[in-house]
Amino acid sequence: MPATHPGHRLKELDLAARKGLGQHFLTDRGILGKILQAACLSLDDVVVEVGPGLGVLTAELVKQTGRVIAVELDKALAHTLKTDLSDAQNLTVIQGDILELLPKELLASISGDYKVVANLPYYITSAVLRHFLESTKRPSLLVVMVQREVARAIAASPGEMGLLGLSVQIFGMPRIVARVAAGSFYPPPKVESAVVKIDVFPNPVIPEAELAGFFGVARAAFSAPRKQIQNSLAQGLDADKAEIISRLNITGINPQRRAETLNIPEWVKLWGAFKP
């Protein structure tokens, strides 16, 4: 961790943390170590870092990996990162919006696997996860700092699983590796955070070509929270309830259960009964 506190460094640069971009800069060396450890880095790795900010994590990534592609939306911070880490020959800094950069284009020159390691701005967490997991060039691993409640939703077990947890667990296995206090950042956010590690499957549990249809059914199943799945599917799909019950019975799923109680194998069975 650089000796200069983020607040002091921003003052040197005549900058301030931008709330609109969700900027909170990590100050806790212990948490930085946990992020790096969870990423299982080697000199053969290619890493995409989203929102590098002042480069605290970036400075460690360039030491431990073969190549780092850092995407920063803030023009001033992107310029500072290029200047501060100009000696790092394995670093590419791209100023832009990660949601407008397709992974296959961002990594056009990379033929093998890559990892995503990032302290994500909270307001784009779900969008960034979808951006990478639903792309045609998925990472082999994601290690991301997110809001703690979002981390719990991502790693939720059946009984508490919502659409976000399902949309991640179709693609990989998530687990929370560290809880992070608000005081670990400058400026401190109003909520606690957590580091989540997602080991991405070689292939999603639903075939690629069927994902759009599957998520249409999943959204319908979650369209009426706390309702029985027979009712939420009938409402969400605008379908006859008797037909819904008949299809659920084929899967062995009790029509009176709720969507949040289903496990991943049951979601696969449900899709098998509802796909065209």
C-alpha positions in Angstrom: 0.0 0.0 0.0 1.5 3.4 -1.0 2.5 5.5 2.0 0.4 8.4 0.8 -3.1 8.2 2.1 -5.8 8.4 -0.7 -7.1 11.7 0.8 -3.6 13.2 0.6 -2.9 11.9 -2.8 -6.2 13.3 -4.2 -5.3 16.7 -2.6 -1.9 16.6 -4.3 -3.7 16.0 -7.6 -6.3 18.7 -6.9 -9.0 16.0 -7.1 -11.8 14.7 -4.9 -13.6 11.4 -4.6 -16.5 11.5 -7.0 -19.7 10.2 -5.4 -21.4 9.9 -8.7 -18.8 7.3 -9.8 -19.0 5.5 -6.5 -15.3 6.2 -5.7 -14.1 4.7 -2.4 -10.4 4.0 -2.2 -9.1 1.0 -0.2 -6.8 1.9 2.7 -6.6 -1.5 4.5 -3.4 -3.5 3.6 -4.9 -6.6 5.2 -7.9 -6.6 2.8 -5.6 -5.9 -0.1 -3.7 -9.1 0.8 -6.9 -11.1 1.0 -8.0 -10.0 -2.5 -4.6 -11.0 -4.0 -4.6 -14.3 -2.2 -8.2 -15.1 -3.3 -7.2 -14.4 -6.9 -4.4 -17.1 -6.8 -2.2 -15.1 -9.1 0.8 -16.3 -11.1 3.1 -14.7 -13.7 1.2 -16.5 -16.4 -2.1 -14.7 -15.6 -3.9 -12.0 -17.5 -6.0 -9.8 -15.3 -8.7 -7.2 -16.1 -9.1 -4.7 -13.3 -12.3 -2.6 -13.3 -12.1 0.8 -11.6 -8.4 0.9 -10.5 -8.8 4.4 -9.1 -5.4 5.5 -7.6 -3.8 2.2 -8.4 -3.4 0.6 -5.0 -4.5 -2.8 -6.2 -3.0 -2.2 -9.7 0.5 -1.7 -8.3 0.4 -5.2 -6.7 -1.2 -6.9 -9.7 1.6 -5.8 -12.1 4.1 -7.4 -9.7 2.3 -10.7 -9.5 0.8 -11.3 -13.0 2.0 -11.4 -16.6 -0.4 -8.7 -17.9 -2.9 -6.2 -16.4 -5.6 -4.4 -18.3 -7.0 -1.6 -16.1 -10.2 0.1 -17.2 -10.9 3.4 -15.5 -13.9 5.7 -16.3 -12.4 8.8 -14.6 -10.1 10.6 -17.1 -8.0 12.2 -14.4 -7.4 9.0 -12.5 -6.6 7.1 -15.7 -4.0 9.7 -16.6 -2.6 9.5 -13.1 -2.4 5.7 -13.2 -0.5 5.8 -16.5 2.0 8.3 -15.0 2.4 6.6 -11.6 2.9 3.2 -13.0 4.7 4.2 -16.2 7.5 1.7 -15.5 5.1 -1.3 -15.5 5.6 -2.7 -19.0 2.9 -5.3 -18.5 0.2 -2.7 -17.7 -2.4 -1.3 -20.2 -4.6 1.5 -18.9 -7.8 2.1 -20.9 -9.9 5.1 -20.1 -13.5 4.2 -20.7 -16.8 2.6 -19.5 -16.3 -1.1 -18.9 -20.0 -1.7 -19.8 -19.3 -0.4 -23.3 -16.2 -2.6 -23.9 -16.9 -6.1 -24.9 -14.6 -8.7 -23.2 -13.8 -10.3 -26.6 -12.7 -6.9 -27.9 -10.9 -5.9 -24.7 -8.9 -9.2 -24.8 -8.7 -9.6 -28.6 -5.0 -10.4 -28.4 -5.4 -12.9 -25.6 -6.0 -16.5 -26.6 -6.1 -18.1 -23.1 -7.9 -17.6 -19.9 -8.1 -14.4 -17.9 -9.2 -13.2 -14.5 -11.2 -10.2 -13.3 -10.0 -8.6 -10.0 -11.7 -5.4 -9.0 -13.0 -3.1 -6.3 -16.3 -2.4 -8.1 -18.3 0.8 -7.9 -21.4 -0.4 -6.1 -23.9 1.1 -8.5 -22.7 -1.1 -11.4 -21.9 -4.3 -9.6 -24.7 -6.4 -11.0 -24.3 -5.0 -14.5 -20.5 -5.7 -14.5 -21.0 -9.3 -13.3 -23.5 -9.9 -16.1 -21.2 -8.1 -18.6 -18.5 -10.7 -18.0 -20.4 -13.8 -17.1 -22.8 -13.5 -20.1 -20.1 -12.6 -22.6 -18.7 -14.9 -25.2 -15.3 -14.6 -23.6 -15.9 -15.3 -19.9 -13.1 -15.1 -17.2 -12.0 -18.2 -15.4 -12.3 -16.4 -12.1 -13.6 -13.1 -10.6 -12.6 -11.6 -7.3 -14.6 -8.5 -6.6 -15.3 -6.1 -3.8 -19.0 -5.4 -3.5 -21.6 -4.2 -1.0 -22.0 -6.8 1.7 -25.7 -7.3 1.2 -25.1 -7.8 -2.5 -22.3 -10.3 -1.7 -24.8 -12.3 0.4 -27.3 -12.2 -2.4 -24.7 -13.5 -4.9 -23.6 -16.4 -2.6 -27.1 -17.2 -1.3 -28.1 -20.8 -0.7 -31.6 -22.2 -1.6 -34.1 -20.7 0.8 -32.7 -17.2 0.3 -31.6 -17.2 -3.3 -32.9 -14.5 -5.5 -32.5 -13.7 -9.2 -29.0 -12.2 -8.7 -27.7 -15.3 -6.9 -29.3 -17.5 -9.6 -27.8 -15.4 -12.4 -24.3 -15.8 -11.0 -24.6 -19.5 -9.9 -25.6 -20.6 -13.3 -22.1 -19.6 -14.4 -20.0 -20.3 -11.4 -19.5 -21.0 -7.8 -19.4 -17.9 -5.6 -18.2 -17.6 -2.0 -17.5 -14.7 0.4 -13.8 -14.6 1.3 -13.7 -11.5 3.5 -15.9 -9.0 5.2 -14.8 -5.4 4.9 -15.6 -2.6 7.3 -16.6 0.8 6.0 -13.5 2.3 7.7 -11.3 0.3 5.3 -11.9 2.9 2.6 -11.5 6.6 2.0 -14.0 8.1 2.0 -15.8 5.5 4.0 -19.1 4.2 2.3 -22.3 4.1 4.3 -22.4 0.3 4.1 -20.1 -2.6 4.8 -18.5 -4.5 1.9 -17.3 -8.0 1.2 -14.8 -9.7 -1.1 -16.5 -12.3 -3.3 -14.7 -15.0 -5.3 -16.5 -16.6 -8.2 -14.9 -19.7 -9.8 -16.4 -19.7 -13.2 -17.5 -23.0 -14.8 -16.0 -24.0 -18.2 -19.6 -23.9 -19.4 -22.8 -22.6 -17.8 -25.2 -25.2 -16.4 -27.8 -24.0 -19.0 -26.7 -24.3 -22.7 -25.5 -21.0 -24.1 -28.2 -20.9 -26.8 -31.0 -21.3 -24.1 -29.8 -18.7 -21.6 -32.1 -15.9 -22.8 -35.1 -18.2 -22.6 -34.1 -19.6 -19.2 -33.7 -16.2 -17.7 -37.1 -15.2 -19.0 -38.7 -18.0 -17.1 -36.5 -17.3 -14.0 -37.6 -13.6 -14.0 -41.2 -14.8 -14.2 -40.7 -17.2 -11.3 -39.3 -14.3 -9.2 -41.9 -11.8 -10.4 -44.1 -12.1 -7.4 -41.9 -12.3 -4.3 -43.1 -14.7 -1.5 -45.8 -16.2 -3.8 -45.9 -19.9 -4.6 -44.1 -20.7 -7.7 -47.3 -21.9 -9.5 -48.8 -18.4 -9.0 -45.7 -16.4 -9.9 -45.0 -18.4 -13.1 -48.7 -18.2 -14.1 -48.6 -14.4 -13.6 -45.1 -13.8 -15.0 -45.6 -15.9 -18.1 -49.3 -14.9 -18.5 -50.1 -18.6 -18.7 -52.8 -21.0 -17.6 -52.3 -22.0 -13.9 -53.3 -25.6 -14.6 -50.7 -25.9 -17.3 -48.1 -24.5 -15.0 -49.0 -27.0 -12.3 -48.9 -29.8 -14.8 -45.4 -28.9 -15.9 -44.1 -28.5 -12.4 -45.4 -31.9 -11.5 -43.4 -33.4 -14.3 -40.2 -31.9 -12.7 -41.1 -33.2 -9.3 -41.1 -29.6 -7.9 -44.0 -29.0 -5.6 -46.1 -26.2 -7.1 -46.6 -24.7 -3.7 -42.9 -24.0 -3.2 -41.4 -20.5 -3.6 -38.8 -19.7 -6.3 -36.1 -18.8 -3.7 -36.2 -22.4 -2.3 -35.1 -24.0 -5.5 -31.5 -25.3 -5.9 -29.5 -25.1 -9.2 -30.4 -28.7 -10.3 -34.1 -28.0 -9.8 -33.8 -24.8 -11.9 -32.3 -27.0 -14.7 -35.3 -29.4 -14.3 -37.7 -26.5 -14.4 -36.2 -25.1 -17.5 -36.4 -28.6 -19.1 -40.2 -28.6 -18.6 -40.8 -25.0 -19.7 -38.4 -24.4 -22.6 -40.0 -24.4 -26.1 
